[in-house]
């Protein structure tokens, strides 16, 4: 069995879903510390022909607050703003209709916790593009440890023999000597954001939210884009 472990982020990029497509278990590290100004509560869309940020405001109760305890600040009209931004910039794209369910989740003010919002959105996007998944929240596993120790403990709890890591985590896994901690096989996933037909863009803007891919390509081609274009996996770096 193979697993990946990632913090739940807001409307993630295509590479996030590429990782989901390659594992038996995808664990949302929702009990990781919330980091202001990170991907946890923001991402980039193509706005007025340029990449720009949209951000979910969060109330920080205390330093070190985990994502699963981070409450969304609905005193600000961010939901309306995000929906208007998506509609204004993508309503004339060929597959705008594919975004309607995503919009409805953003509009749902009953979702009060950031990790709940992110996981609902990621799950719905997987459903839209017909990407199979098996999601687990790390907060439900009751696993202790920091950094590589926690990853190892989660893999062992799920009886996973292989851990597939995003390229960005390779450095700290090497620093922590992950491959010396157990017999779990470590593989590094590499995924490139290659150009696709991007409406209203003078030059291709890479690494945008999956929203941009879906609006331009539609569900079927978004699925193909996620799993089939330069998503090479470097197997067994131990």
Secondary structure as the mmCIF struct_conf table of DSSP 4:
data_model
#
loop_
_struct_conf.conf_type_id
_struct_conf.id
_struct_conf.beg_label_comp_id
_struct_conf.beg_label_asym_id
_struct_conf.beg_label_seq_id
_struct_conf.end_label_comp_id
_struct_conf.end_label_asym_id
_struct_conf.end_label_seq_id
STRN STRN1 UNK A 2 UNK A 6
TURN_TY1_P TURN_TY1_P1 UNK A 10 UNK A 11
HELX_RH_AL_P HELX_RH_AL_P1 UNK A 14 UNK A 21
TURN_TY1_P TURN_TY1_P2 UNK A 22 UNK A 22
BEND BEND1 UNK A 24 UNK A 24
STRN STRN2 UNK A 25 UNK A 28
TURN_TY1_P TURN_TY1_P3 UNK A 30 UNK A 31
BEND BEND2 UNK A 32 UNK A 32
STRN STRN3 UNK A 33 UNK A 33
HELX_LH_PP_P HELX_LH_PP_P1 UNK A 34 UNK A 34
TURN_TY1_P TURN_TY1_P4 UNK A 36 UNK A 37
BEND BEND3 UNK A 38 UNK A 38
TURN_TY1_P TURN_TY1_P5 UNK A 39 UNK A 40
BEND BEND4 UNK A 41 UNK A 41
STRN STRN4 UNK A 42 UNK A 47
TURN_TY1_P TURN_TY1_P6 UNK A 48 UNK A 49
STRN STRN5 UNK A 50 UNK A 55
STRN STRN6 UNK A 58 UNK A 59
BEND BEND5 UNK A 62 UNK A 62
TURN_TY1_P TURN_TY1_P7 UNK A 63 UNK A 64
STRN STRN7 UNK A 66 UNK A 66
HELX_RH_3T_P HELX_RH_3T_P1 UNK A 67 UNK A 69
STRN STRN8 UNK A 71 UNK A 72
TURN_TY1_P TURN_TY1_P8 UNK A 74 UNK A 75
BEND BEND6 UNK A 76 UNK A 76
HELX_RH_AL_P HELX_RH_AL_P2 UNK A 78 UNK A 90
TURN_TY1_P TURN_TY1_P9 UNK A 91 UNK A 92
BEND BEND7 UNK A 93 UNK A 93
TURN_TY1_P TURN_TY1_P10 UNK A 94 UNK A 95
HELX_RH_3T_P HELX_RH_3T_P2 UNK A 96 UNK A 99
HELX_RH_AL_P HELX_RH_AL_P3 UNK A 100 UNK A 107
TURN_TY1_P TURN_TY1_P11 UNK A 109 UNK A 110
STRN STRN9 UNK A 113 UNK A 113
HELX_RH_AL_P HELX_RH_AL_P4 UNK A 114 UNK A 129
TURN_TY1_P TURN_TY1_P12 UNK A 130 UNK A 130
STRN STRN10 UNK A 135 UNK A 137
HELX_RH_3T_P HELX_RH_3T_P3 UNK A 138 UNK A 140
TURN_TY1_P TURN_TY1_P13 UNK A 141 UNK A 142
BEND BEND8 UNK A 146 UNK A 146
HELX_RH_AL_P HELX_RH_AL_P5 UNK A 147 UNK A 157
TURN_TY1_P TURN_TY1_P14 UNK A 158 UNK A 159
BEND BEND9 UNK A 161 UNK A 161
STRN STRN11 UNK A 162 UNK A 166
HELX_RH_3T_P HELX_RH_3T_P4 UNK A 167 UNK A 169
HELX_RH_AL_P HELX_RH_AL_P6 UNK A 170 UNK A 175
TURN_TY1_P TURN_TY1_P15 UNK A 176 UNK A 177
HELX_RH_AL_P HELX_RH_AL_P7 UNK A 178 UNK A 181
BEND BEND10 UNK A 182 UNK A 183
STRN STRN12 UNK A 185 UNK A 189
TURN_TY1_P TURN_TY1_P16 UNK A 199 UNK A 200
BEND BEND11 UNK A 202 UNK A 203
HELX_LH_PP_P HELX_LH_PP_P2 UNK A 204 UNK A 206
BEND BEND12 UNK A 207 UNK A 207
HELX_RH_AL_P HELX_RH_AL_P8 UNK A 210 UNK A 228
BEND BEND13 UNK A 229 UNK A 230
STRN STRN13 UNK A 233 UNK A 234
#
